[in-house]
Amino acid sequence: MIGSFVFSETSPAAAGTAVSSQSVQSSSLGGIAWPVDDWEALDVAAEIQGATGGSLDVYLQGSPDSGANWYDMIHWATASGGGSLKYYKSPLSLATTTTAPTQVGKNLSPALAAGTVINGAFTDRLRLAMVAGSGTSAGAAVIVRVGPQRPRSNIP
């Protein structure tokens, strides 16, 4: 692994949608991992815990147009209200592509099915979108680590 981006966020404390806003390790854009388009694969590890009182959906979104629009790339399993901490690995790769059109969400309306990863070419920047369900009364910690990788060289 050559690079590392770390999102360290708190999910919304009430029902609604919020995007990552805290500084991302190794990035100069607040709440956004950038640049990530010069890599062949992204090793994505997430730590997600259910918020107090309501469900929580966490998405990784990418922007193909320098942040003007955002599209879903990963939607981890929905965390139930007060659910225990879960760990996920979700690799993104140019070598593995999605072959059929897949419905995704855009901007603050994420819609990718839970437990889904969209592989293929990715964009130059990433962010998190977090959707807290009704009854949410306190947020929970959300940590996502993105490890960009290039292919290994076989030069002796």
C-alpha positions as a printed Julia matrix, in Angstrom:
156×3 Matrix{Float64}:
   0.0    0.0     0.0
   1.39   3.39   -0.98
  -1.21   5.83    0.32
  -3.81   6.04    3.05
  -6.96   8.11    3.55
  -8.95   7.9     6.79
 -12.48   9.24    7.31
 -13.33   9.67   11.01
 -16.91  10.88   11.33
 -19.95  10.84   13.58
 -23.22   9.88   11.93
 -26.23  12.23   12.12
 -27.75  12.65   15.6
 -31.29  12.81   14.17
 -33.07  11.34   11.17
 -31.63  12.66    7.9
 -28.65  12.6     5.57
 -25.21  14.08    6.18
 -21.94  13.89    4.27
 -18.43  13.62    5.62
 -17.1   16.95    6.83
 -14.13  16.22    9.08
 -10.56  16.41    7.8
  -9.54  13.26    5.95
  -6.04  11.96    6.69
  -3.69  12.58    3.71
  -6.14  14.89    1.91
  -6.29  18.66    1.63
 -10.05  18.79    0.96
 -12.31  18.82    4.06
 -14.48  15.69    4.26
 -13.16  14.38    0.92
 -10.43  11.85    0.08
  -8.44  13.28   -2.83
  -6.75  12.44   -5.21
  -7.62   8.77   -5.67
  -7.82   8.43   -9.48
  -4.14   7.56   -9.97
  -4.48   4.12   -8.37
  -5.44   0.7    -9.72
  -7.28  -0.51   -6.64
  -8.64   0.83   -3.37
  -8.67  -1.36   -0.26
 -11.61   0.01    1.75
 -12.11  -1.0     5.4
 -15.09   0.33    7.37
 -16.04   0.32   11.05
 -19.75   1.04   11.46
 -21.93   0.98   14.57
 -25.66   1.58   14.78
 -26.75   5.02   15.96
 -28.9    5.4    19.09
 -32.58   4.78   18.39
 -32.52   4.46   14.61
 -30.95   2.62   11.7
 -27.85   3.89    9.91
 -26.85   3.49    6.27
 -23.33   4.47    5.21
 -22.3    4.97    1.57
 -19.0    5.72   -0.11
 -19.64   8.1    -3.02
 -17.38   9.21   -5.86
 -17.48  12.35   -7.98
 -16.69  12.16  -11.72
 -16.86  15.95  -12.09
 -14.59  17.48   -9.42
 -17.25  17.49   -6.69
 -20.24  18.9    -8.59
 -22.14  15.56   -8.35
 -21.67  12.43   -6.25
 -22.66   8.83   -7.1
 -22.83   5.75   -4.86
 -19.93   3.28   -5.05
 -20.35   1.22   -1.85
 -23.33   0.76    0.48
 -22.46  -1.25    3.56
 -25.1   -3.3     5.4
 -27.68  -1.23    7.27
 -26.75  -0.92   10.96
 -29.71  -1.35   13.29
 -30.41   1.21   16.01
 -27.91   0.6    18.82
 -26.37  -2.22   16.79
 -22.91  -3.51   17.68
 -19.74  -2.39   15.92
 -19.21  -4.23   12.62
 -16.12  -4.37   10.4
 -16.25  -4.55    6.6
 -13.72  -4.93    3.78
 -14.87  -3.64    0.4
 -12.19  -3.62   -2.31
 -12.63  -1.42   -5.38
 -10.65  -2.38   -8.47
 -10.18  -1.52  -12.11
  -9.55  -5.23  -12.74
 -13.06  -6.24  -11.6
 -15.9   -4.45  -13.29
 -19.64  -4.34  -12.91
 -21.05  -5.65  -16.18
 -24.71  -4.69  -15.95
 -26.17  -1.27  -15.22
 -26.82  -0.89  -11.5
 -29.13   1.68   -9.96
 -27.24   4.08   -7.71
 -28.11   7.23   -5.85
 -26.89  10.74   -6.56
 -25.78  13.53   -4.23
 -27.89  13.55   -1.02
 -30.24  10.81   -2.25
 -28.17   7.61   -2.03
 -30.0    4.53   -3.38
 -27.48   1.71   -3.96
 -28.73  -1.57   -2.46
 -27.25  -2.48    0.93
 -24.26  -4.79    0.76
 -23.3   -3.67   -2.76
 -19.98  -2.56   -4.27
 -19.7   -1.02   -7.77
 -16.3   -1.91   -9.27
 -14.6   -0.52  -12.35
 -13.06   2.87  -12.98
 -13.36   5.23  -10.05
 -13.18   8.98   -9.72
 -10.64  11.44   -8.34
 -12.43  12.08   -5.04
 -14.48  10.18   -2.46
 -16.81  11.13    0.4
 -19.16   9.43    2.84
 -22.92   9.88    2.88
 -24.63   8.78    6.11
 -28.39   8.32    6.38
 -29.87   8.08    9.88
 -33.32   6.53   10.18
 -36.34   7.78   12.1
 -35.99   7.64   15.86
 -32.26   8.4    15.79
 -31.35  10.43   18.87
 -27.55  10.23   18.88
 -24.93   9.59   16.22
 -22.27   6.89   16.22
 -18.63   6.77   15.17
 -17.99   5.88   11.52
 -14.42   5.16   10.45
 -13.51   4.31    6.85
  -9.94   3.66    5.77
  -9.05   3.78    2.07
  -5.73   2.25    1.04
  -4.9    3.06   -2.59
  -2.68   0.54   -4.35
  -0.71   0.28   -7.58
   0.29  -3.04   -9.19
   3.5   -4.61   -7.97
   6.44  -4.3   -10.31
   8.28  -7.47  -11.34
  11.49  -5.59  -12.08
  14.43  -7.45  -10.47
